[in-house]
């Protein structure tokens, strides 16, 4: 516990951005009432409390909107198009250069916390976000100093945390752009392509990795469907996408189905329709439709 400051509420090691900080005045209530100090009237039951909401900090969407006039709400595909298109302007270095200058986005001017009246510790601890206790003070001036100065340190740490978070988000986005930018010239009909390997080792793992991020998943799904152009049994393609996108828990059954769909598509590619039919029957059996 540094400087006798105690975190009463919130996750250790992760700041919420909404802060309530309080001190206790070790002063006789009658003496407190007799004081002419303007803050004395805001100390209820000897609690001096300040609050600040610093959650509205730069995030990835704000960063891209202000710096590049790009909105992620439109989805990754439109985002990539705004960068200049897959063919010419999909250069992750553009974002990395922005990251290098990220610390210069704005000069940090701390936002002062507001003194807020609270009548009990229970009421204080019921506030949303982080709650810190700066200690007990016999001097009201020192109590005020503690609850007014701590939010400045809190903001600095919270801002650092959020900048790290944004950097990680951007790096993740860059990795997805690099995947999307990888040439996908081969299609299902390309001679000599190992269809089963492409599906099992490239497209399915990529969609599995992205499945919890709808916008990034949409780009991965588009890559897969572009590869599958010309495949006549489109239900197989939709089944693979549906399993990955909509199954909350991918059990052994679903991984087996993904493998079977890949094998069936591969056999169709080789024009081994008899083998493809056998696999279809196995898929139906696993799905409980036979």
N, C-alpha and C positions, 0 to 999 in steps of 0.2 A: 504494500500500500504506500504509494509515493506521496510525500508531504502530507500524510494523514488524510488524503482524499480517497474516498471509498465509493466504488461503483455499487449502487444499491439495486439497480435494475438494468438489464441489457446483456448482450452477449459479450463475454470477455474476448478481446482481440478483434471485434468487428463493431464499428460505430454505426448506429442507425441513422444519424443525421438530425434527429429531433432530440433536443436536449432540455432537461430540467435539472437545474443545479440549486442546491439549497445549503444554508448554514443555519445553525442554531445560536441564538443570542443568549448568553449566560448573564442576563440582566433582569433585575426585578421588573415585572410587568408594570408596576406603578411608576417606576423610574423611566421606563420606556415610553409610557404615555405622556410623561411630563417633558420629554425631550422636544426640542424645537427643530430637530433634524428632519428634513422633508421625507427621508426614507423611513423614519421611525413609524410613520402612520401606515406604512405598507407591510410592517412586520406583524403578522397575526400569530398570537400564541407563541411568540418568540421565534417564529420561522421566517427567514428571509430567503425568498425564492426568485430565481431568474429563469427565463425560458428563451430558447431560440430554435428556429426551424431552418436548418441548413441543407435540407434534402434537395432543394432546387438548385443543384450544381450541374455543371456541364456533364452530359452523358454522351454516349456514342451518337445518338440521333441528333442532339443539339450541336455537337461538334461538326458532323458532316453537313448539317443544314446551314450553319453559320459560315463554315470555312469553304464549302464546295457547292452550296446550294443544292444538295442532294438529300432526298428523303428516303429513309429505309422503309417507310410505311408502304411504299409502292412495290416492295418486293425486291429480291436480289437481282432478278433479270433486268428490271427497269433501272436499278442502281448501276448495274454494269453498263447498260446502254448509255446512261448519263455520263459515265466516265469516258465514253468515246467509242464503244463497241468492242466486241470480243477480238476482232481482227487487229485493230491498231492501238487502242488506248488502254487495253487491260494490263497496265503496268503497275504491279503492286508497289513499285518504288514511289509512285505518286502518293500513296497513303503513308508509306514509311517516312517520306519527307515531311508530311504533316505531323507525324508522331514526333519527329526530331524537334519540331517547333512547338510542340504541344504546351510546354511550360510558359510560352509567350502568349498564350491565348488571351490572358487578361492579367492585369496587376491585381494581386490579392489584397482587397481592402476588407478587413474583418467587419462583420455585421454585429453590432452590439446586441446583447441579449436584453430582454425587457424584464423589469422587476414586476412580478405578478403576485397578488395576495393569495395565500393558501392558509387554511385554518388548522390543518392537521398533517402529520406525516403520512397517514393512510391516504389522504387525498393526493398528496404529492406523489406517492408511489403508484397511484392509479393512473398517472399520466402515460401517454404513449411514448415510445422511444426509450432513450437512455436517461437514467436518473443517477446523479452523482451528489455525494454529501461532502462538503469541503471542511466540515468540522464545527466545533463550538468556539465561540468568540465572546470575550468580555467587552470588547470595543466594537461599537457598531460600524465605525469607519473601516476596520479591518475585515469585518464580515462582508461589507459592501464590496471591498476590494477583491475578496475571494470569489464572490459569485459573479462579479463583472469581468474578472480577468480569466477565470477558468474557461469560459466559452471561446476566448480567442485561441487558446491552446487546442481546445476541442475542434474548432473549425480547421485549424492547420492540419491536424491528424486526419480529420474526416476528408478534407480536400485531397490530401496525399493518397488516402485509400481509394477515393473515387477516380483519381487520375490513373492509378495503377490498374483499376478495374477497366477503365476505358482503353488503356493501352492493350490489355489482354484481349478485350473484345475486338479491337481493331486488328491485332495480330491474328486472331481466329478468323476474322473476315478476310484478311489477306490470304490466309491459307486456303480458304474456300475459293477465292478469286483465282488463285494459282491453279487449283484443281479444275475450275471451270474453264480456265484459259488453255488448259492442256488440249492440244488438237485431238478432235474426235472424228477423224476422217473415215475410219472404218465403220461400216454398218453391218447389219445382219446378213446382207447379201454379198458382202465383200469376199472375194475368193481367197481361200487360205487362212481366213481368220478363225481362231479357236473360239467359237461362240460360247461354249460352256465356261471356259476360263475367263473370258471377258465379263460374263455375267456374274460368276461366282467369286472372282478375285478382284473385280474392279467395281462394277455397278452396285451389286448388292451390299458389299461392305461400305461403300460411300453413302448409300441411302440409310443404312443402319446407323452410321456415325452421325448423320444429320437429322435423324427422325424426330428429335425433340425440339428442333428449330424449324417451324413451318416454312419460313421464307427461304432458308438455305436448302431445306429438303426439296422445295419446289424446283430449284435449279438442278439438283441431283436427279430428280425424277425426269426433268426435261432431257438431260443428257442420255439417260437410259432409253427413253422413248425415241430419241433421235437415232440412237444406235439400232433400235428395233424396227425402224421404218422398212416396210415391205414384208413384214411377217404377217401371215394371213390370219393367225389365231390370236387376235388382239386380246381376247379374254385372259390368255396366259400372262400377257404383259400387265394387264390391270390387276390380276390376282397377286402378282409379285409386289406391285406397288401397294396394294391394299393391305397385304399381310404386314408389311414393314410399317406402313403409316398408321394403321388403325388398331393393331393388336397391342393392348396395354402391356401384356407380358408375352414375350416370344419363347414359347416352350419348345421342347424337342420336336413335337409334332410340326410346328410351324417352320422350324429350320429344315426339317426333312422335306416339307412341301416346297420350300424355296429351292432346295437341291433338285427335287423332281421336276419342277417347272423348268429349271435351267437345262436339265438333261433332255427333257422333251423338246424344248426349243432347239437344242443342239442336234437332235436326231432329225427334226424337220429340216434343219439347215442342210443336213447330209442326205436328205430325201429318203431316210430310213423310216418310212411311214408305219411299217409294221411294228417296229420298236417303239416309235412315238405313241402308237395306240396302246401298247402294253403299259407304258408309263402313265398315260391318261387314265387307264383303269385303276392303277395304283393310287393316283391322285384322288380319284373319285372315292376309293375305299377309305383313304385317310380323312377325306372331307365328310364321310358318312352318307354319300349320295348313291351308293350301290349296296 
